[in-house]
């Protein structure tokens, strides 16, 4: 085939290709690309309490919003949240997967239990934990000996004490993500050839040694993926905050994450489209870095096949 | 593969017993929130907070209250409609655009591919302010369109399917073309049957993702009739906080469809997770 013929063929393909891409392009353009551009534009505007009469406030608004006490606090809360949920989620996921990876009798039951939390949405998880932790209607606070040993459960309540609120939300979040981490790590563990373990055992490596020298390195890509997903989730944490604490306890705003600051019903900027957009764009920049890492992970995964 | 029996006469046996102990303890801890939820849902309202850890009374009132007074019937219907529409349309848009990227050579393919790639990097949270305005100006607040349309296409699905199409021998397409089979005919008779396993995984994750949407339905729903299960639970959290049996029954009802779906599609779940899909 000559190159002219090829070019003609390519051009003849164009209408078909565009027709096939059109539905996706319209949706992604309208609800992903346009709103991002518009949000960046809105981000330099300030609006009145009704969200109307927006006028330019200068691009400094980004810098101002970034330095504002509210954003700094939300950033700190989010980072703290990630520092609890990511390592804890990872260690629990890997630990349980390794623990339930042997050819033990009945291991299927344990696997089913550890995977089970993948079936819970953030709303389901949060309401379960709300009932567990609430001081008035909660399960724990109404068990005599528990609230005797840990008085904070009864008053002011784990979700209302500035010292424990964020950790409590983080625990419910770790519980909710456990199924996801466990299934991924288990699948990855099963991909490790048994020969490697047997060879290492013949060479005299014990269980611990085999974990660090064989299992752990081979889990590497999966663990990286898990870390990135859990970190992204921490920065997107909204439902658990909304349902468990509403961003409080106040006035410290101990659990107002960045996403909650942007969209929370009780957030200080909920009626200011301009400022909301500013914070949304800042959130985007943070998540962009994480997405880029994740995309590299996906690329690798798909490339090597599964 | 043979399983091992516990033999208490060897240190190995003791280790195995210890392992079971540990597994049992962790199982109890992981299931504890589920246990308290189930107990509360099955008790009469006035008994829930007396001995909350002991199943000393039984009634299904919590479930019937959640279903009728709690409007779970309506919320479930809405979630089913929205999640099903999103799943089916996402499969179509993903397959079709993936096919175009993988099997057709056309001018501008590289640029368009980069555009698709770019949308993967934009988190939904960054676009919500503007999307709410868009949906509002289309008159789609409190409607199925508002809940579903923004999610009818996904770059992730396109990439996933494109990858599968790329692994397909081009000869197949050429042979079909010689036989006079068009693109859509080829997709229907050859393409889709070949990519069905991956399609199954994508379907599962589309469904899970849209079923679990929390923030978006909260933002665009103000009429009770249009709540999904997730935004409905949010409503019950404030209106039914003094009826924990109703609230916990509603939580269980909300979780059951996903439990069933996951039990039916376990294989697709693992396949999808390892391909990089993420629970929404």
Contacts between the chains, C-beta under 8 A, distances in Angstrom:
chain1	res1	chain2	res2	distance
A	9	B	105	7.3
A	10	B	105	5.2
A	10	B	106	5.5
A	10	B	107	5.8
A	11	B	106	7.6
A	11	B	107	6.5
A	13	B	104	4.7
A	13	B	105	6.1
A	13	B	106	4.2
A	14	B	106	4.6
A	14	B	107	6.1
A	14	B	108	7.7
A	16	B	100	7.6
A	16	B	104	6.6
A	16	B	106	7.9
A	16	B	183	6.1
A	17	B	100	4.5
A	17	B	104	4.7
A	17	B	106	4.2
A	17	B	109	7.3
A	18	B	106	7.8
A	20	B	96	4.6
A	20	B	97	6.0
A	20	B	99	6.3
A	20	B	100	4.0
A	20	B	104	7.7
A	20	B	183	7.5
A	21	B	96	7.8
A	21	B	97	4.9
A	21	B	100	5.2
A	21	B	101	7.9
A	21	B	112	6.4
A	23	B	92	7.7
A	23	B	93	4.8
A	23	B	96	7.1
A	23	B	97	7.5
A	23	B	152	7.3
A	23	B	153	6.2
A	24	B	93	4.8
A	24	B	94	7.6
A	24	B	96	7.7
A	24	B	97	4.4
A	24	B	116	7.5
A	24	B	153	4.0
A	24	B	155	7.8
A	24	B	158	6.4
A	25	B	97	8.0
A	25	B	112	7.6
A	25	B	115	7.7
A	25	B	153	8.0
A	26	B	153	7.8
A	27	B	93	7.1
A	27	B	149	7.3
A	27	B	150	7.2
A	27	B	152	5.0
A	27	B	153	3.7
A	28	B	115	7.8
A	28	B	116	7.1
A	28	B	119	4.7
A	28	B	153	5.5
A	28	B	155	6.5
A	30	B	134	6.9
A	30	B	150	7.8
A	31	B	127	6.8
A	31	B	131	5.7
A	31	B	134	7.3
A	31	B	149	7.7
A	31	B	150	4.0
A	31	B	151	7.9
A	32	B	119	4.4
A	32	B	122	5.2
A	32	B	127	6.2
A	33	B	115	7.5
A	33	B	118	7.2
A	33	B	119	6.3
A	33	B	122	7.4
A	34	B	130	7.2
A	34	B	134	7.9
A	35	B	126	7.9
A	35	B	127	3.7
A	35	B	128	7.9
A	35	B	129	7.6
A	35	B	130	3.5
A	35	B	131	5.2
A	35	B	134	7.0
A	36	B	122	5.2
A	36	B	126	6.2
A	36	B	127	5.7
A	36	B	130	7.9
A	38	B	130	4.5
A	39	B	126	6.2
A	39	B	127	6.5
A	39	B	129	6.0
A	39	B	130	5.3
A	42	B	129	6.9
A	42	B	130	7.0
A	96	B	26	6.4
A	99	B	19	6.8
A	99	B	22	6.4
A	99	B	23	6.1
A	99	B	26	7.4
A	100	B	23	6.6
A	102	B	19	7.2
A	103	B	1	5.2
A	103	B	2	7.3
A	103	B	3	5.7
A	103	B	4	6.8
A	104	B	3	6.7
A	104	B	4	7.0
A	104	B	16	7.5
A	104	B	19	7.1
A	104	B	20	7.3
A	104	B	23	7.9
A	105	B	3	4.3
A	105	B	4	7.3
A	105	B	5	7.7
A	110	B	23	5.0
A	110	B	27	6.1
A	113	B	27	5.0
A	113	B	30	5.8
A	113	B	31	6.2
A	114	B	26	7.7
A	114	B	27	7.9
A	114	B	30	6.4
A	116	B	30	7.6
A	116	B	34	7.7
A	116	B	259	8.0
A	117	B	30	7.3
A	118	B	262	6.8
A	118	B	269	7.6
A	118	B	279	6.3
A	119	B	255	6.0
A	119	B	258	4.7
A	119	B	259	4.6
A	119	B	262	5.3
A	120	B	255	5.8
A	120	B	258	7.7
A	121	B	211	7.1
A	121	B	212	4.1
A	121	B	214	6.9
A	121	B	229	7.9
A	121	B	230	5.8
A	121	B	254	7.2
A	121	B	255	7.5
A	121	B	258	7.2
A	122	B	212	7.0
A	122	B	214	5.5
A	122	B	230	7.7
A	123	B	214	5.8
A	123	B	229	7.7
A	123	B	230	4.5
A	123	B	233	4.3
A	123	B	234	6.4
A	123	B	254	7.0
A	124	B	233	7.2
A	124	B	251	5.3
A	124	B	254	5.5
A	124	B	255	4.8
A	127	B	233	6.0
A	127	B	237	6.4
A	127	B	247	6.4
A	127	B	248	7.4
A	127	B	250	7.9
A	127	B	251	4.6
A	128	B	33	4.5
A	128	B	34	7.1
A	128	B	36	7.6
A	128	B	37	4.9
A	128	B	248	7.7
A	128	B	251	6.1
A	129	B	33	6.2
A	130	B	237	7.0
A	131	B	36	6.5
A	131	B	37	6.4
A	131	B	40	6.2
A	131	B	244	5.8
A	131	B	247	6.9
A	131	B	248	5.8
A	132	B	32	7.9
A	132	B	33	5.6
A	132	B	36	5.8
A	137	B	48	7.9
A	137	B	49	6.7
A	137	B	241	6.3
A	137	B	242	6.9
A	137	B	244	4.9
A	138	B	52	7.9
A	139	B	36	4.4
A	139	B	40	6.9
A	139	B	52	4.0
A	139	B	53	6.7
A	140	B	52	7.9
A	142	B	49	4.7
A	142	B	50	7.4
A	142	B	52	5.0
A	143	B	51	7.8
A	143	B	52	6.3
A	143	B	53	5.9
A	175	B	30	7.4
A	175	B	33	6.7
A	178	B	30	6.9
A	180	B	273	7.1
A	180	B	278	7.7
A	180	B	279	5.7
A	183	B	269	7.0
A	183	B	270	6.3
A	183	B	273	5.8
A	184	B	273	5.3
A	184	B	274	6.9
A	187	B	270	5.2
A	187	B	273	7.0
A	187	B	274	5.5
A	188	B	274	7.6
A	225	B	276	7.2
A	229	B	278	5.6
A	232	B	123	7.8
A	236	B	123	6.7
A	236	B	125	5.7
A	238	B	125	7.7
A	238	B	214	6.9
A	238	B	215	5.3
A	239	B	214	4.3
A	239	B	215	7.1
A	239	B	230	7.7
A	242	B	214	7.9
A	242	B	218	7.7
A	242	B	234	7.0
A	243	B	233	7.9
A	243	B	234	6.6
A	243	B	237	5.6
A	259	B	125	5.5
A	259	B	215	7.8
A	262	B	125	7.0
A	262	B	128	7.9
A	262	B	129	7.9
A	263	B	125	7.6
A	263	B	128	6.4
A	263	B	215	6.1
A	263	B	219	6.9
A	273	B	129	5.9
A	273	B	133	7.7
A	276	B	129	5.0
A	277	B	129	5.1
A	277	B	130	7.3
A	280	B	125	6.7
A	280	B	126	4.8
A	280	B	127	7.6
A	280	B	128	6.9
A	280	B	129	5.7
A	281	B	126	6.4
A	283	B	123	7.2
A	283	B	125	5.8
A	283	B	126	5.9
A	284	B	122	6.8
A	284	B	123	6.2
A	284	B	125	7.7
A	284	B	126	3.6
A	287	B	123	4.3
A	287	B	125	7.3
A	287	B	126	7.2
A	288	B	121	5.7
A	288	B	123	8.0
A	291	B	120	6.9
A	291	B	121	4.6
A	291	B	123	6.9
A	292	B	121	6.7
A	294	B	276	7.8
A	295	B	117	7.8
A	295	B	120	6.2
A	295	B	121	7.0
A	297	B	276	6.9
A	298	B	159	7.5
A	298	B	275	7.9
A	298	B	276	4.1
A	301	B	274	7.2
A	301	B	275	6.6
A	301	B	276	5.6
A	302	B	159	7.4
A	302	B	160	7.7
A	302	B	163	4.8
A	302	B	275	6.8
A	302	B	276	7.3
A	306	B	271	7.1
A	306	B	274	5.2
A	306	B	275	6.1
